Amino acid sequence: MSIVFNGIQFGFLLAFLVGPVFFTIIQTSVEKGFWNGALVAIGVSVSDIIYVTICYFGLFQFLNDPHSKTVMAYIGGAILILFGLYHLVIKARKAREVSFMAAAEKRPLKYILKGFIINGITPMVFIFWIGTISFATVEFHYSTGFEFFIFFTALLTTVLATDITKAFLADKLRRLITHRFLMIMNIVIGICLIGFGIKLLMMAKDGVILLQ
């Protein structure tokens, strides 16, 4: 039972980090409704599962190479900036055309892929999972595959549940949102994404990532 509790604790820690994933789930839910926001959350969860699997089976020794992390930071930073510019220039301009009925689209893969990409492009997520596995090994003394399986199942389930809750709450607030608010929200999201991207590029440039 303590393994499950520890997993839930780490899950809440990750779930309440405010980053690109948080803004993407909120924005999608407001514009496209709860179910599409939930699909983004599922895409994020799939990305996390892949990261955890890679780390657990020891491939992080290759991917944790300083050069690989720096390249990933440059690529991730550039993609975040492009996403940010898209929201800032295109989505904000089209906000007045958005329907608040938010009918479900028949393209679930689009939103799953959106969450998968946003979560997967930054090395910070990868570094978080490496740190979590290391902490679980040293602090909690987990050493068997079964212990890690229970720990990460509880952790990832907690993250997915909280992300879906965010989508649900954002969808409910949609009824109170005007086109002007939606335009401002897209501008803020765009600026935040660009900020995250620039931060990644600067960290790669200054060699900060190599030290983590």
C-alpha positions as CSV (number, residue, x, y, z in Angstrom):
1,M,0.0,0.0,0.0
2,S,2.9,2.4,0.7
3,I,4.1,1.9,-2.9
4,V,0.7,3.0,-4.2
5,F,0.7,6.1,-1.8
6,N,4.2,7.1,-2.9
7,G,3.2,6.8,-6.6
8,I,0.1,9.0,-6.0
9,Q,2.3,11.6,-4.2
10,F,4.7,11.8,-7.2
11,G,1.7,11.8,-9.6
12,F,0.2,14.9,-7.9
13,L,3.6,16.6,-8.0
14,L,3.9,16.1,-11.8
15,A,0.2,16.9,-12.4
16,F,0.4,20.3,-10.8
17,L,3.5,21.5,-12.6
18,V,2.4,24.4,-14.8
19,G,3.9,23.9,-18.2
20,P,3.1,23.5,-21.9
21,V,1.0,20.4,-21.2
22,F,-1.2,22.2,-18.7
23,F,-2.0,25.1,-21.1
24,T,-2.6,22.7,-24.0
25,I,-5.2,20.7,-22.1
26,I,-7.0,23.8,-20.9
27,Q,-7.0,25.4,-24.3
28,T,-8.2,22.3,-26.1
29,S,-11.0,21.7,-23.6
30,V,-12.2,25.3,-23.8
31,E,-12.2,25.4,-27.6
32,K,-13.1,21.8,-28.5
33,G,-14.9,20.4,-25.4
34,F,-14.1,18.0,-22.6
35,W,-13.7,14.8,-24.7
36,N,-11.0,16.4,-27.0
37,G,-9.2,17.8,-23.9
38,A,-9.3,14.3,-22.4
39,L,-7.8,12.8,-25.6
40,V,-4.9,15.3,-25.3
41,A,-4.5,14.0,-21.7
42,I,-4.4,10.4,-23.0
43,G,-1.7,11.4,-25.5
44,V,0.3,12.9,-22.7
45,S,-0.1,9.7,-20.7
46,V,1.1,7.5,-23.7
47,S,4.2,9.7,-24.0
48,D,4.9,9.3,-20.3
49,I,4.5,5.5,-20.4
50,I,7.0,5.4,-23.3
51,Y,9.5,7.6,-21.3
52,V,9.2,5.5,-18.2
53,T,9.6,2.3,-20.2
54,I,12.8,3.6,-21.8
55,C,14.2,4.8,-18.5
56,Y,13.4,1.6,-16.7
57,F,15.0,-0.7,-19.2
58,G,18.2,1.2,-19.0
59,L,18.2,2.9,-22.4
60,F,18.5,6.2,-20.6
61,Q,22.3,5.5,-20.4
62,F,22.3,6.2,-24.1
63,L,19.7,8.9,-24.3
64,N,21.1,10.6,-21.2
65,D,24.3,11.4,-23.2
66,P,25.0,15.2,-22.9
67,H,25.1,15.7,-26.6
68,S,21.7,13.8,-27.1
69,K,20.1,16.0,-24.4
70,T,21.4,19.2,-26.0
71,V,20.1,18.2,-29.4
72,M,16.7,17.3,-27.9
73,A,16.6,20.7,-26.1
74,Y,17.2,22.6,-29.4
75,I,14.6,20.6,-31.2
76,G,12.1,20.8,-28.4
77,G,12.7,24.5,-28.0
78,A,12.1,25.2,-31.7
79,I,8.9,23.1,-31.7
80,L,7.5,24.9,-28.7
81,I,8.2,28.3,-30.2
82,L,6.5,27.2,-33.4
83,F,3.4,26.0,-31.4
84,G,3.5,29.3,-29.5
85,L,3.6,31.4,-32.7
86,Y,0.7,29.3,-34.1
87,H,-1.4,30.2,-31.1
88,L,-0.2,33.8,-30.9
89,V,-0.7,34.6,-34.6
90,I,-3.3,32.2,-36.1
91,K,-5.4,30.8,-33.2
92,A,-5.8,34.3,-31.6
93,R,-6.9,35.8,-34.8
94,K,-9.4,33.0,-35.5
95,A,-10.8,33.1,-31.9
96,R,-13.9,35.1,-33.0
97,E,-14.8,32.3,-35.4
98,V,-14.7,29.5,-32.7
99,S,-18.0,27.9,-31.9
100,F,-18.6,27.3,-28.2
101,M,-20.8,24.4,-28.9
102,A,-17.6,22.4,-29.2
103,A,-19.0,19.4,-31.1
104,A,-16.8,16.3,-30.8
105,E,-14.6,15.9,-33.9
106,K,-14.2,12.5,-35.5
107,R,-10.5,12.7,-35.4
108,P,-9.4,11.5,-32.0
109,L,-5.9,10.6,-33.2
110,K,-5.3,14.3,-33.9
111,Y,-5.7,15.3,-30.2
112,I,-3.9,12.2,-28.9
113,L,-1.0,13.1,-31.1
114,K,-1.2,16.7,-30.0
115,G,-0.7,15.7,-26.3
116,F,1.9,13.2,-27.2
117,I,4.0,15.7,-29.1
118,I,3.7,18.6,-26.5
119,N,4.7,16.3,-23.7
120,G,7.4,14.4,-25.6
121,I,9.4,17.2,-27.1
122,T,11.0,18.6,-24.0
123,P,14.0,16.9,-22.3
124,M,12.7,18.2,-18.9
125,V,10.0,15.4,-18.9
126,F,12.7,12.8,-19.7
127,I,15.0,14.1,-16.9
128,F,12.1,14.1,-14.5
129,W,11.5,10.4,-15.1
130,I,15.2,9.6,-14.7
131,G,15.2,11.4,-11.4
132,T,12.0,9.7,-10.3
133,I,13.4,6.3,-11.0
134,S,16.6,7.2,-9.2
135,F,14.8,8.5,-6.2
136,A,12.5,5.5,-6.0
137,T,15.6,3.2,-6.0
138,V,17.6,5.2,-3.4
139,E,14.9,6.6,-1.1
140,F,12.1,3.9,-1.3
141,H,14.6,1.0,-2.0
142,Y,12.5,-0.4,-4.9
143,S,14.5,-3.0,-6.7
144,T,12.1,-5.4,-8.3
145,G,10.1,-5.0,-11.5
146,F,6.9,-5.6,-9.5
147,E,7.6,-2.7,-7.2
148,F,8.4,-0.3,-10.0
149,F,5.3,-1.5,-11.9
150,I,3.0,-0.7,-8.9
151,F,4.7,2.6,-8.2
152,F,4.5,3.9,-11.8
153,T,1.0,2.5,-12.4
154,A,-0.2,4.6,-9.4
155,L,1.8,7.6,-10.5
156,L,0.7,7.6,-14.1
157,T,-2.9,6.9,-13.2
158,T,-2.9,9.9,-10.9
159,V,-1.4,12.1,-13.6
160,L,-4.0,11.0,-16.1
161,A,-6.9,11.4,-13.7
162,T,-5.9,14.9,-12.7
163,D,-5.3,15.9,-16.4
164,I,-8.8,14.7,-17.3
165,T,-10.2,16.6,-14.3
166,K,-8.5,19.8,-15.7
167,A,-10.2,19.1,-19.0
168,F,-13.6,18.6,-17.3
169,L,-13.3,21.8,-15.3
170,A,-12.1,23.9,-18.3
171,D,-15.0,22.5,-20.4
172,K,-17.5,23.6,-17.7
173,L,-16.0,27.1,-17.6
174,R,-16.4,27.3,-21.4
175,R,-20.0,28.5,-20.9
176,L,-18.7,31.6,-19.2
177,I,-16.0,32.4,-21.9
178,T,-16.4,35.0,-24.6
179,H,-14.6,35.3,-27.9
180,R,-12.5,38.1,-26.5
181,F,-11.5,36.0,-23.6
182,L,-10.6,33.1,-25.9
183,M,-8.4,35.5,-28.0
184,I,-6.6,36.7,-24.9
185,M,-6.2,33.1,-23.7
186,N,-4.6,32.1,-27.0
187,I,-2.2,35.1,-26.8
188,V,-1.2,34.1,-23.3
189,I,-0.8,30.5,-24.2
190,G,1.3,31.5,-27.3
191,I,3.5,33.7,-25.2
192,C,4.0,31.0,-22.5
193,L,4.8,28.3,-25.1
194,I,7.3,30.7,-26.8
195,G,8.8,31.4,-23.3
196,F,9.2,27.7,-22.6
197,G,10.8,27.2,-26.0
198,I,13.3,30.1,-25.5
199,K,14.1,28.8,-22.0
200,L,15.0,25.4,-23.5
201,L,17.1,27.0,-26.2
202,M,19.0,29.2,-23.7
203,M,19.6,26.2,-21.4
204,A,21.0,24.2,-24.3
205,K,23.1,27.2,-25.4
206,D,24.5,27.8,-21.9
207,G,25.1,24.1,-21.3
208,V,22.8,24.0,-18.3
209,I,21.1,20.8,-19.6
210,L,24.5,19.1,-19.6
211,L,24.7,19.6,-15.9
212,Q,21.4,18.1,-15.0
